[in-house]
Amino acid sequence: MKKSSSIVLGSLFVIAAASCGQNKKEPEWTSGNDAQGRTHDTSFNGSRYRYYNNGWYPVYHGLICPGFYSRPYYYGEISRPGFVAPMPPSVAAGGAGVKTGGFGSSAHSSGGAGE
Amino acid sequence: MGQGNKQTAMKRIIIDPRPDWQDKIKQQGFVFYKGYYNESAVYEFSAAEVDRIEAATTELFEKCLAVVQHVIDNDLWDEFFIDRKYADLIKWSWENDNPAFYGRFDLAMNEDCTDIKLLEFNADTPTSLLEASVVQWYWLQEYNKGLDQFNSIHEKLVSHIKLCRDYLYGDLSLWFACARNSDEDFMTIKYLQDCADQAGVKNYFLYMNEIGVQDSYLNTPFVTPEGYPIHNIFKLYPYEWLFREEFGSQLVSKRDLTLWIEPAYKVILSNKMLLVYLHKLFPGHPNILPAYFNNPGNLGGNYVKKPVYGREGWNVEVVKNNETQERNNGEYGEEGFVYQQLFDIPRFDGNIPVIGSWLIGGISAGMGIKETTGLIHGNMSKFCPHYFRQG
């Protein structure tokens, strides 16, 4: 078959298109309260997760950051032994001793890297 | 060069752009269209022509892979201007058959595509992806749904990324990275992330300069600025740049901790020396133009001079009958130049089209057409949609 039958673009891609050219914004934090102002938390592997928007998000300092993740995690994922969710950028606790800037310098004089 | 439209199957047809085309393509993520996208013309092909383009793409890819094997077998690192400290990494990525997503051949053709030649292989960091995969497809749905288009790029990307998931390291999440300051690179990455989403692969984004290392731990993968491990990463950033930058050597020491896509052997395929070795290994091949390093050999004063490491037509010179026809200045060329035989692509309404023929997971997957009124295809070329007629 040579022809695409259907192309559906995801909502995150559309959002990216709308925001292209703007500075990368920090995703927002929320308490994740439900309509009654309650939260529903669980813990696995030493990490706390909060139920929000039909799935689970890691809790940091009592808040969650849904905008950082492409989707919430399933219960089966967070309960898996050894599962660790990535930390949103503003949670720098694990970042001690990280050195950045070792890649990316060649692009400065050349604009994009694509061809 | 040929003049005007020829009475052959391949045609350039002037059409009316959709009245609201700018809004439509922006909604499809094509935000870098200004001065680049042209839907006031469309290229029409026959099914037989498309079959020939597909066959040439498959054939050329096989030959390119043979060159990689030849380079590795004969340790031709110096000939390809690749630092020998990366030889083992490149060999390992090749022998391990590490995941590769995509590549784009730029092909020249005569009027009916019975003569198709490779101009170059954008194997490592190809762009023009979104417009070939998505934008021209949506255009066709409005123009004439009954027509066909050589384009299954999107489906093949999603299904191939799904396949690659089994080869990912660690937490099976995939990071995507590109340089700052390029809307085109950013949206190409965002589109690939969308494909990863649809393939069920967890994915995240960061810029190249945000990739970090934890100096206190030798046996750790590359990390985000927050210290989160990057087990897998797709980079829209060429290996020749990665290799010369500060963290380059850590690509070697961390090869079992962070998997890089595209794989390191792409540095051979995206190098213009590939053209020289294709000719050396397969002289007289119908899809391969004669090419030589640092001298025009027996090209009879008709050649295109290209830097070994070059991008978007910079430092390219077109010479015909020993006279320069066109030249782009730029900052490339310190490694030397490849001289490739000039191929006269016919003009259509004064425009010279080049076929960008896509490979997804090594399979021919579709094409996009770029045209220019000049002789050098660079960042001034314009993308036009295409379709083909059955029968």
Interface residues (C-beta under 8 A of the other chain):
Chain A: M1 K2 K3 S4 S5 I7 V8 L9 G10 L12 F13 V14 A16 A17 C20 G21 K24 S70 F83 V84 P86 M87 P88 P89 V91 A92 A93 G94 G95 A96 G97 V98 K99 T100 G101 G102 F103 G104 S105 S106 A107 S109 S110 G111 G112 A113 G114 E115
Chain B: K26 Q27 Q28 G29 F30 V31 V50 E54 N122 T125 P126 T127 S133 V134 W137 Y138 D148 Q149 F150 N151 S152 I153 H154 E155 D171 S173 C178 A179 R180 N181 S182 D183 E184 D185 F186 M187 T188 K190 Y191 Q193 D194 D197 Q198 K202 N203 Y204 Y207 M208 N209 E210 I211 G212 V213 Q214 D215 S216 Y217 V223 T224 P225 E226 G227 Y228 L236 Y237 P238 W241 L242 R244 E245 E246 F247 Q250 R311 E312 E331 G366 F388
